Amino acid sequence: MTFAVYLPLLLALPLTVTARRIAARGTPGSAAWALTVAAVIAAACSTWSLILLALTMLDDLPPLSALDDHPTLELPEPVPGPIALVAGLLLLAGGARLLTDVRLRLATYRDLRAISEPGERFVVADLATPMAVAVPGTARRPGHLLVTTGILRLLDADERRVLFAHERAHLDRHHHRLVAAAAAAAALNPLLIPVRETVAYLVERWADEDAAADVGDRALTAKAVARAALATAGTPPLTALGIGGGAAVQRVRALTAPAPAPRRRRLVVPMLVVVVFLAVVTVATGEFIALARAWL
């Protein structure tokens, strides 16, 4: 097998390097979608490469191991055994990280849903901790907004309108799916962790822009975001949902500028990365099939 089988393990780097630059320009919605799709494909391709490498360990098992010393057969050599072993260990580690992330995310959703009754769309919890969250729905119950009395006391009436519009945007656009997909990709391929963080930031920016359009006042939205960020500073973030993260300064700065215009050219890099990933994985898969046919 040639170097093609190793390339998908490294091709996530261009995506990682350019993620922040892509997020800084144009509308956040298209960037969030492009980076999430590219990250998922990158993670799938790198995982597939690890599977191909790990499968070459089968030549050390009977009856294939007996063919190594066959005097009349000249079989192509698979990858070195230590590399195949490392690939298998990386697969196990990625699977464990993915399982942990999914279990934590589902447990957090379950705990947040337990605070409300089925069918409720807006829940106020009598808690001093300032918090507002869009709780995703299920097939049997719709999503709802959960806010605490702590955050409501800190915001005035106009700022509350921004808060509610922001959280409704998360629900209506199903931002939790993008965040979960990017987190799953980063669990499988840790090189994609910066992309995961960028997607989490972009969905917040996306909700900010929706809230600003809903209330019709970008300055008010920036003020509400700043006050909410100051109020929640020092409180434990619900990291499984991408809630309570940083980058509040960048969000406020973006809201003080005019509404962003679409810039399609910035999405060229993630799309090119996807094309290269698929091409390289196709080549690597063809090489593995040829190797398997020779041995079998």
C-alpha positions as YAML, in Angstrom:
chain: A
units: angstrom
residues:
- id: 1
  name: MET
  ca: [0.00, 0.00, 0.00]
- id: 2
  name: THR
  ca: [1.28, 3.46, -0.90]
- id: 3
  name: PHE
  ca: [1.34, 6.77, 0.94]
- id: 4
  name: ALA
  ca: [-2.26, 7.41, -0.14]
- id: 5
  name: VAL
  ca: [-3.58, 5.43, 2.80]
- id: 6
  name: TYR
  ca: [-1.83, 7.79, 5.25]
- id: 7
  name: LEU
  ca: [-2.88, 11.09, 3.65]
- id: 8
  name: PRO
  ca: [-6.44, 11.22, 5.08]
- id: 9
  name: LEU
  ca: [-4.90, 11.18, 8.55]
- id: 10
  name: LEU
  ca: [-3.19, 14.51, 7.84]
- id: 11
  name: LEU
  ca: [-5.48, 16.25, 5.38]
- id: 12
  name: ALA
  ca: [-7.58, 17.62, 8.23]
- id: 13
  name: LEU
  ca: [-4.79, 20.10, 8.93]
- id: 14
  name: PRO
  ca: [-5.69, 22.53, 6.09]
- id: 15
  name: LEU
  ca: [-9.26, 22.59, 7.39]
- id: 16
  name: THR
  ca: [-8.03, 23.23, 10.93]
- id: 17
  name: VAL
  ca: [-5.69, 26.03, 9.87]
- id: 18
  name: THR
  ca: [-8.30, 27.89, 7.81]
- id: 19
  name: ALA
  ca: [-11.36, 27.37, 10.05]
- id: 20
  name: ARG
  ca: [-11.00, 30.61, 12.02]
- id: 21
  name: ARG
  ca: [-10.36, 32.65, 8.89]
- id: 22
  name: ILE
  ca: [-13.47, 31.18, 7.26]
- id: 23
  name: ALA
  ca: [-15.52, 32.01, 10.37]
- id: 24
  name: ALA
  ca: [-14.34, 35.61, 10.44]
- id: 25
  name: ARG
  ca: [-15.85, 36.53, 7.07]
- id: 26
  name: GLY
  ca: [-19.33, 36.38, 5.56]
- id: 27
  name: THR
  ca: [-22.50, 34.93, 7.00]
- id: 28
  name: PRO
  ca: [-22.07, 32.45, 9.86]
- id: 29
  name: GLY
  ca: [-24.75, 30.03, 8.68]
- id: 30
  name: SER
  ca: [-23.10, 28.95, 5.44]
- id: 31
  name: ALA
  ca: [-19.70, 28.71, 7.14]
- id: 32
  name: ALA
  ca: [-21.12, 26.54, 9.93]
- id: 33
  name: TRP
  ca: [-22.66, 24.14, 7.43]
- id: 34
  name: ALA
  ca: [-19.57, 24.00, 5.19]
- id: 35
  name: LEU
  ca: [-17.17, 23.36, 8.07]
- id: 36
  name: THR
  ca: [-19.43, 20.76, 9.65]
- id: 37
  name: VAL
  ca: [-19.87, 18.80, 6.41]
- id: 38
  name: ALA
  ca: [-16.15, 18.99, 5.70]
- id: 39
  name: ALA
  ca: [-15.28, 17.88, 9.24]
- id: 40
  name: VAL
  ca: [-17.64, 14.91, 9.12]
- id: 41
  name: ILE
  ca: [-16.24, 13.76, 5.77]
- id: 42
  name: ALA
  ca: [-12.68, 14.31, 7.00]
- id: 43
  name: ALA
  ca: [-13.35, 12.24, 10.13]
- id: 44
  name: ALA
  ca: [-15.04, 9.49, 8.13]
- id: 45
  name: CYS
  ca: [-12.15, 9.32, 5.65]
- id: 46
  name: SER
  ca: [-9.44, 9.31, 8.30]
- id: 47
  name: THR
  ca: [-11.31, 6.60, 10.22]
- id: 48
  name: TRP
  ca: [-11.63, 4.55, 7.05]
- id: 49
  name: SER
  ca: [-7.87, 4.87, 6.49]
- id: 50
  name: LEU
  ca: [-7.25, 3.59, 10.01]
- id: 51
  name: ILE
  ca: [-9.58, 0.67, 9.33]
- id: 52
  name: LEU
  ca: [-7.67, -0.20, 6.14]
- id: 53
  name: LEU
  ca: [-4.35, -0.04, 7.99]
- id: 54
  name: ALA
  ca: [-5.64, -2.12, 10.91]
- id: 55
  name: LEU
  ca: [-7.07, -4.78, 8.58]
- id: 56
  name: THR
  ca: [-3.59, -5.52, 7.25]
- id: 57
  name: MET
  ca: [-2.89, -7.23, 10.58]
- id: 58
  name: LEU
  ca: [-4.99, -10.11, 9.28]
- id: 59
  name: ASP
  ca: [-1.99, -11.36, 7.26]
- id: 60
  name: ASP
  ca: [-0.38, -12.36, 10.56]
- id: 61
  name: LEU
  ca: [-3.26, -14.74, 11.36]
- id: 62
  name: PRO
  ca: [-3.64, -18.28, 10.03]
- id: 63
  name: PRO
  ca: [-4.07, -19.37, 7.33]
- id: 64
  name: LEU
  ca: [-2.71, -16.16, 5.72]
- id: 65
  name: SER
  ca: [0.40, -16.18, 7.92]
- id: 66
  name: ALA
  ca: [1.49, -19.44, 6.30]
- id: 67
  name: LEU
  ca: [1.74, -17.68, 2.93]
- id: 68
  name: ASP
  ca: [4.54, -15.38, 4.15]
- id: 69
  name: ASP
  ca: [7.18, -18.12, 3.74]
- id: 70
  name: HIS
  ca: [5.68, -19.82, 0.69]
- id: 71
  name: PRO
  ca: [8.57, -20.47, -1.72]
- id: 72
  name: THR
  ca: [6.62, -19.90, -4.94]
- id: 73
  name: LEU
  ca: [4.43, -16.97, -4.01]
- id: 74
  name: GLU
  ca: [5.55, -13.36, -4.34]
- id: 75
  name: LEU
  ca: [2.85, -11.51, -2.45]
- id: 76
  name: PRO
  ca: [2.73, -7.72, -2.08]
- id: 77
  name: GLU
  ca: [3.76, -6.56, 1.36]
- id: 78
  name: PRO
  ca: [1.11, -4.78, 3.45]
- id: 79
  name: VAL
  ca: [2.03, -2.00, 5.83]
- id: 80
  name: PRO
  ca: [4.49, -2.81, 8.65]
- id: 81
  name: GLY
  ca: [2.97, -4.60, 11.61]
- id: 82
  name: PRO
  ca: [3.64, -1.83, 14.18]
- id: 83
  name: ILE
  ca: [1.85, 0.72, 11.99]
- id: 84
  name: ALA
  ca: [-1.17, -1.56, 11.67]
- id: 85
  name: LEU
  ca: [-1.17, -2.06, 15.44]
- id: 86
  name: VAL
  ca: [-1.03, 1.70, 16.11]
- id: 87
  name: ALA
  ca: [-3.89, 2.21, 13.64]
- id: 88
  name: GLY
  ca: [-5.98, -0.32, 15.54]
- id: 89
  name: LEU
  ca: [-5.25, 1.40, 18.86]
- id: 90
  name: LEU
  ca: [-6.15, 4.80, 17.37]
- id: 91
  name: LEU
  ca: [-9.44, 3.33, 16.15]
- id: 92
  name: LEU
  ca: [-10.25, 2.08, 19.65]
- id: 93
  name: ALA
  ca: [-9.34, 5.43, 21.19]
- id: 94
  name: GLY
  ca: [-11.49, 7.33, 18.69]
- id: 95
  name: GLY
  ca: [-14.42, 5.01, 19.29]
- id: 96
  name: ALA
  ca: [-14.10, 5.48, 23.05]
- id: 97
  name: ARG
  ca: [-14.01, 9.28, 22.69]
- id: 98
  name: LEU
  ca: [-17.04, 9.21, 20.42]
- id: 99
  name: LEU
  ca: [-19.00, 7.00, 22.83]
- id: 100
  name: THR
  ca: [-18.12, 9.27, 25.75]
- id: 101
  name: ASP
  ca: [-19.20, 12.39, 23.85]
- id: 102
  name: VAL
  ca: [-22.51, 10.87, 22.75]
- id: 103
  name: ARG
  ca: [-23.32, 9.55, 26.23]
- id: 104
  name: LEU
  ca: [-22.53, 12.90, 27.87]
- id: 105
  name: ARG
  ca: [-24.58, 14.79, 25.29]
- id: 106
  name: LEU
  ca: [-27.61, 12.51, 25.64]
- id: 107
  name: ALA
  ca: [-27.40, 12.59, 29.44]
- id: 108
  name: THR
  ca: [-27.32, 16.40, 29.39]
- id: 109
  name: TYR
  ca: [-30.34, 16.55, 27.09]
- id: 110
  name: ARG
  ca: [-32.18, 14.10, 29.32]
- id: 111
  name: ASP
  ca: [-31.44, 16.08, 32.49]
- id: 112
  name: LEU
  ca: [-32.56, 19.36, 30.89]
- id: 113
  name: ARG
  ca: [-35.78, 17.82, 29.57]
- id: 114
  name: ALA
  ca: [-36.56, 16.45, 33.04]
- id: 115
  name: ILE
  ca: [-36.94, 20.02, 34.31]
- id: 116
  name: SER
  ca: [-40.02, 20.59, 32.12]
- id: 117
  name: GLU
  ca: [-43.28, 18.84, 31.42]
- id: 118
  name: PRO
  ca: [-43.93, 17.35, 27.94]
- id: 119
  name: GLY
  ca: [-45.47, 19.94, 25.64]
- id: 120
  name: GLU
  ca: [-44.10, 22.98, 27.43]
- id: 121
  name: ARG
  ca: [-42.32, 25.36, 25.07]
- id: 122
  name: PHE
  ca: [-41.00, 27.83, 27.63]
- id: 123
  name: VAL
  ca: [-39.76, 26.94, 31.11]
- id: 124
  name: VAL
  ca: [-38.49, 29.25, 33.84]
- id: 125
  name: ALA
  ca: [-36.43, 27.49, 36.49]
- id: 126
  name: ASP
  ca: [-36.14, 29.15, 39.90]
- id: 127
  name: LEU
  ca: [-32.35, 29.06, 40.02]
- id: 128
  name: ALA
  ca: [-29.89, 31.81, 40.90]
- id: 129
  name: THR
  ca: [-27.42, 30.57, 38.28]
- id: 130
  name: PRO
  ca: [-27.79, 32.75, 35.17]
- id: 131
  name: MET
  ca: [-28.51, 30.39, 32.29]
- id: 132
  name: ALA
  ca: [-30.54, 30.20, 29.11]
- id: 133
  name: VAL
  ca: [-30.58, 27.19, 26.82]
- id: 134
  name: ALA
  ca: [-32.48, 25.83, 23.86]
- id: 135
  name: VAL
  ca: [-33.32, 22.24, 24.78]
- id: 136
  name: PRO
  ca: [-33.66, 20.08, 21.64]
- id: 137
  name: GLY
  ca: [-36.82, 18.09, 21.20]
- id: 138
  name: THR
  ca: [-37.34, 14.42, 20.43]
- id: 139
  name: ALA
  ca: [-39.64, 12.52, 18.08]
- id: 140
  name: ARG
  ca: [-42.32, 12.59, 20.80]
- id: 141
  name: ARG
  ca: [-41.91, 16.05, 22.30]
- id: 142
  name: PRO
  ca: [-40.97, 19.43, 20.86]
- id: 143
  name: GLY
  ca: [-37.95, 21.40, 21.94]
- id: 144
  name: HIS
  ca: [-38.31, 24.22, 24.42]
- id: 145
  name: LEU
  ca: [-36.52, 27.19, 25.93]
- id: 146
  name: LEU
  ca: [-35.19, 26.90, 29.46]
- id: 147
  name: VAL
  ca: [-34.20, 30.04, 31.32]
- id: 148
  name: THR
  ca: [-33.46, 30.66, 34.96]
- id: 149
  name: THR
  ca: [-34.69, 33.44, 37.19]
- id: 150
  name: GLY
  ca: [-31.02, 34.34, 37.64]
- id: 151
  name: ILE
  ca: [-30.59, 35.44, 34.02]
- id: 152
  name: LEU
  ca: [-34.00, 37.13, 33.87]
- id: 153
  name: ARG
  ca: [-33.14, 39.35, 36.83]
- id: 154
  name: LEU
  ca: [-29.96, 40.53, 35.12]
- id: 155
  name: LEU
  ca: [-31.56, 41.60, 31.82]
- id: 156
  name: ASP
  ca: [-34.11, 44.31, 31.15]
- id: 157
  name: ALA
  ca: [-37.21, 43.75, 29.05]
- id: 158
  name: ASP
  ca: [-35.58, 44.58, 25.71]
- id: 159
  name: GLU
  ca: [-32.56, 42.43, 26.44]
- id: 160
  name: ARG
  ca: [-34.86, 39.55, 27.31]
- id: 161
  name: ARG
  ca: [-36.40, 39.83, 23.85]
- id: 162
  name: VAL
  ca: [-32.92, 39.37, 22.39]
- id: 163
  name: LEU
  ca: [-32.28, 36.42, 24.69]
- id: 164
  name: PHE
  ca: [-35.49, 34.65, 23.70]
- id: 165
  name: ALA
  ca: [-34.96, 35.33, 19.98]
- id: 166
  name: HIS
  ca: [-31.41, 33.97, 20.23]
- id: 167
  name: GLU
  ca: [-32.49, 30.73, 21.88]
- id: 168
  name: ARG
  ca: [-35.45, 30.30, 19.51]
- id: 169
  name: ALA
  ca: [-33.02, 30.58, 16.60]
- id: 170
  name: HIS
  ca: [-31.04, 27.67, 18.05]
- id: 171
  name: LEU
  ca: [-34.21, 25.59, 18.19]
- id: 172
  name: ASP
  ca: [-35.64, 26.57, 14.82]
- id: 173
  name: ARG
  ca: [-32.38, 25.98, 12.94]
- id: 174
  name: HIS
  ca: [-31.48, 22.79, 14.86]
- id: 175
  name: HIS
  ca: [-28.04, 24.10, 15.72]
- id: 176
  name: HIS
  ca: [-27.51, 21.24, 18.17]
- id: 177
  name: ARG
  ca: [-27.19, 18.87, 15.22]
- id: 178
  name: LEU
  ca: [-24.31, 20.82, 13.69]
- id: 179
  name: VAL
  ca: [-22.56, 21.07, 17.06]
- id: 180
  name: ALA
  ca: [-23.03, 17.35, 17.71]
- id: 181
  name: ALA
  ca: [-21.78, 16.38, 14.24]
- id: 182
  name: ALA
  ca: [-18.66, 18.55, 14.57]
- id: 183
  name: ALA
  ca: [-18.02, 17.15, 18.06]
- id: 184
  name: ALA
  ca: [-18.34, 13.58, 16.78]
- id: 185
  name: ALA
  ca: [-15.86, 14.35, 13.98]
- id: 186
  name: ALA
  ca: [-13.38, 15.79, 16.51]
- id: 187
  name: ALA
  ca: [-13.79, 12.74, 18.73]
- id: 188
  name: LEU
  ca: [-12.78, 10.47, 15.85]
- id: 189
  name: ASN
  ca: [-9.99, 12.76, 14.64]
- id: 190
  name: PRO
  ca: [-8.56, 15.10, 17.31]
- id: 191
  name: LEU
  ca: [-6.96, 17.25, 14.60]
- id: 192
  name: LEU
  ca: [-10.50, 18.55, 14.02]
- id: 193
  name: ILE
  ca: [-10.92, 19.96, 17.55]
- id: 194
  name: PRO
  ca: [-10.33, 23.56, 16.35]
- id: 195
  name: VAL
  ca: [-13.04, 23.01, 13.71]
- id: 196
  name: ARG
  ca: [-15.41, 21.79, 16.43]
- id: 197
  name: GLU
  ca: [-14.77, 24.94, 18.45]
- id: 198
  name: THR
  ca: [-15.24, 27.13, 15.37]
- id: 199
  name: VAL
  ca: [-18.59, 25.51, 14.55]
- id: 200
  name: ALA
  ca: [-19.75, 26.06, 18.15]
- id: 201
  name: TYR
  ca: [-18.80, 29.73, 17.79]
- id: 202
  name: LEU
  ca: [-20.49, 30.04, 14.40]
- id: 203
  name: VAL
  ca: [-23.85, 28.72, 15.59]
- id: 204
  name: GLU
  ca: [-23.78, 31.31, 18.37]
- id: 205
  name: ARG
  ca: [-22.99, 34.00, 15.80]
- id: 206
  name: TRP
  ca: [-25.78, 32.66, 13.60]
- id: 207
  name: ALA
  ca: [-28.26, 32.91, 16.48]
- id: 208
  name: ASP
  ca: [-26.96, 36.42, 17.25]
- id: 209
  name: GLU
  ca: [-27.67, 37.54, 13.70]
- id: 210
  name: ASP
  ca: [-31.13, 35.98, 13.76]
- id: 211
  name: ALA
  ca: [-31.87, 37.70, 17.07]
- id: 212
  name: ALA
  ca: [-30.65, 41.05, 15.73]
- id: 213
  name: ALA
  ca: [-32.89, 40.69, 12.69]
- id: 214
  name: ASP
  ca: [-35.83, 39.67, 14.89]
- id: 215
  name: VAL
  ca: [-35.61, 42.64, 17.29]
- id: 216
  name: GLY
  ca: [-34.38, 44.99, 14.58]
- id: 217
  name: ASP
  ca: [-31.54, 46.44, 16.65]
- id: 218
  name: ARG
  ca: [-27.93, 45.24, 16.36]
- id: 219
  name: ALA
  ca: [-26.72, 47.54, 19.15]
- id: 220
  name: LEU
  ca: [-29.31, 46.15, 21.55]
- id: 221
  name: THR
  ca: [-28.33, 42.61, 20.60]
- id: 222
  name: ALA
  ca: [-24.65, 43.36, 21.21]
- id: 223
  name: LYS
  ca: [-25.52, 44.85, 24.61]
- id: 224
  name: ALA
  ca: [-27.58, 41.80, 25.59]
- id: 225
  name: VAL
  ca: [-24.83, 39.39, 24.50]
- id: 226
  name: ALA
  ca: [-22.25, 41.36, 26.49]
- id: 227
  name: ARG
  ca: [-24.38, 41.47, 29.65]
- id: 228
  name: ALA
  ca: [-25.25, 37.78, 29.40]
- id: 229
  name: ALA
  ca: [-21.57, 36.90, 28.92]
- id: 230
  name: LEU
  ca: [-20.56, 38.94, 31.97]
- id: 231
  name: ALA
  ca: [-23.38, 37.39, 33.99]
- id: 232
  name: THR
  ca: [-22.36, 33.83, 33.15]
- id: 233
  name: ALA
  ca: [-18.61, 34.39, 33.59]
- id: 234
  name: GLY
  ca: [-17.33, 31.98, 36.21]
- id: 235
  name: THR
  ca: [-20.33, 29.64, 36.01]
- id: 236
  name: PRO
  ca: [-19.71, 26.06, 34.86]
- id: 237
  name: PRO
  ca: [-20.49, 25.84, 31.12]
- id: 238
  name: LEU
  ca: [-22.69, 23.08, 29.72]
- id: 239
  name: THR
  ca: [-19.96, 22.01, 27.36]
- id: 240
  name: ALA
  ca: [-21.92, 19.05, 26.00]
- id: 241
  name: LEU
  ca: [-24.31, 21.49, 24.39]
- id: 242
  name: GLY
  ca: [-21.77, 24.11, 23.41]
- id: 243
  name: ILE
  ca: [-23.28, 26.52, 25.94]
- id: 244
  name: GLY
  ca: [-21.40, 29.10, 27.92]
- id: 245
  name: GLY
  ca: [-18.27, 29.14, 25.78]
- id: 246
  name: GLY
  ca: [-15.99, 32.11, 25.25]
- id: 247
  name: ALA
  ca: [-15.59, 34.31, 22.17]
- id: 248
  name: ALA
  ca: [-18.17, 36.78, 23.57]
- id: 249
  name: VAL
  ca: [-15.88, 39.67, 22.65]
- id: 250
  name: GLN
  ca: [-15.74, 38.56, 19.01]
- id: 251
  name: ARG
  ca: [-19.52, 38.15, 18.96]
- id: 252
  name: VAL
  ca: [-20.10, 41.64, 20.35]
- id: 253
  name: ARG
  ca: [-17.58, 43.13, 17.92]
- id: 254
  name: ALA
  ca: [-19.34, 41.42, 15.00]
- id: 255
  name: LEU
  ca: [-22.71, 42.80, 16.12]
- id: 256
  name: THR
  ca: [-21.37, 46.34, 16.26]
- id: 257
  name: ALA
  ca: [-20.46, 46.06, 12.56]
- id: 258
  name: PRO
  ca: [-22.99, 45.96, 9.70]
- id: 259
  name: ALA
  ca: [-24.75, 42.66, 8.99]
- id: 260
  name: PRO
  ca: [-22.37, 40.36, 7.10]
- id: 261
  name: ALA
  ca: [-22.84, 39.74, 3.40]
- id: 262
  name: PRO
  ca: [-22.50, 36.27, 1.85]
- id: 263
  name: ARG
  ca: [-18.99, 35.40, 0.65]
- id: 264
  name: ARG
  ca: [-18.98, 32.17, -1.30]
- id: 265
  name: ARG
  ca: [-15.26, 32.23, -2.09]
- id: 266
  name: ARG
  ca: [-14.30, 31.54, 1.53]
- id: 267
  name: LEU
  ca: [-16.03, 28.16, 1.27]
- id: 268
  name: VAL
  ca: [-13.70, 27.00, -1.50]
- id: 269
  name: VAL
  ca: [-11.14, 25.58, 0.95]
- id: 270
  name: PRO
  ca: [-13.48, 23.21, 2.83]
- id: 271
  name: MET
  ca: [-15.03, 22.06, -0.44]
- id: 272
  name: LEU
  ca: [-11.59, 21.40, -1.97]
- id: 273
  name: VAL
  ca: [-10.58, 19.49, 1.16]
- id: 274
  name: VAL
  ca: [-13.66, 17.30, 0.78]
- id: 275
  name: VAL
  ca: [-12.86, 16.56, -2.88]
- id: 276
  name: VAL
  ca: [-9.24, 15.67, -2.07]
- id: 277
  name: PHE
  ca: [-10.32, 13.48, 0.84]
- id: 278
  name: LEU
  ca: [-12.73, 11.50, -1.33]
- id: 279
  name: ALA
  ca: [-10.19, 11.12, -4.14]
- id: 280
  name: VAL
  ca: [-7.41, 9.93, -1.82]
- id: 281
  name: VAL
  ca: [-9.68, 7.50, 0.03]
- id: 282
  name: THR
  ca: [-10.85, 6.07, -3.30]
- id: 283
  name: VAL
  ca: [-7.22, 5.44, -4.30]
- id: 284
  name: ALA
  ca: [-6.38, 3.90, -0.91]
- id: 285
  name: THR
  ca: [-9.42, 1.65, -1.03]
- id: 286
  name: GLY
  ca: [-8.50, 0.45, -4.52]
- id: 287
  name: GLU
  ca: [-4.99, -0.38, -3.33]
- id: 288
  name: PHE
  ca: [-6.36, -2.32, -0.35]
- id: 289
  name: ILE
  ca: [-8.72, -4.29, -2.58]
- id: 290
  name: ALA
  ca: [-5.81, -5.19, -4.87]
- id: 291
  name: LEU
  ca: [-3.76, -6.26, -1.85]
- id: 292
  name: ALA
  ca: [-6.61, -8.35, -0.46]
- id: 293
  name: ARG
  ca: [-7.16, -10.10, -3.79]
- id: 294
  name: ALA
  ca: [-3.48, -11.01, -4.02]
- id: 295
  name: TRP
  ca: [-3.51, -12.55, -0.55]
- id: 296
  name: LEU
  ca: [-6.89, -14.26, -0.84]
...
